[in-house]
């Protein structure tokens, strides 16, 4: 694995998409968090209009679903070091972190997190803005194993074994199951009983 020698990228990303998150994408982020039984999130984003709007939508959807947002942290696209933002991002120690925003700022923030904090990609969800392989390689896939995210259509992906892989949709958490398997059993007197078993 290549070591990170600095949080600064040698050159800015040549691609910096700033898409607005779709409803399917927001729903997938919330489903991933629920499947991991998270109760608390810290949401981090770039400071572009779409990144900020996406962070607000994740926060409002999460809190409506009964979750708690401990903090919302923003970072600039360019900075001297991102150390202040990285420290504030990890300090609340949530169940999960969520990240969104254009590639350049996200990559440099993530490099700072890896270089200077105990932040683990395995406890982090990312939006579709960060799902492109050329965006993830700004940090380096070997540094991001366990990072999980969504695409605009709500499908999910994960960095695994130093590669970007599609992942199966999250299973709903048990407290949110809307259907239960019902089995019928016959009692000794011939009656049928139905219920959750």
Number of C-alpha atoms within 10 A of each C-alpha: 8 8 9 15 9 12 21 20 16 8 8 16 16 10 12 16 17 18 19 20 24 17 14 15 23 25 17 23 28 21 20 22 26 21 16 16 15 18 17 21 26 24 26 26 25 25 19 17 12 20 24 19 15 26 27 15 16 23 24 14 16 23 15 10 11 10 18 17 20 19 19 18 19 25 21 19 19 13 12 8 15 22 17 10 17 24 16 16 25 18 14 14 14 19 16 21 27 22 24 30 33 24 27 25 26 27 25 25 30 22 25 24 22 19 17 14 15 11 20 17 20 15 17 21 25 24 29 27 26 24 22 14 13 15 22 21 15 20 23 20 22 17 21 24 18 21 20 26 28 28 23 19 15 21 18 25 22 23 24 17 12 15 16 21 13 16 15 10 15 17 13 16 15 10 8 11 9 7 6 9 7 11 11 12 13 10 9 7 6 8 10 11 11 11 10 8 9
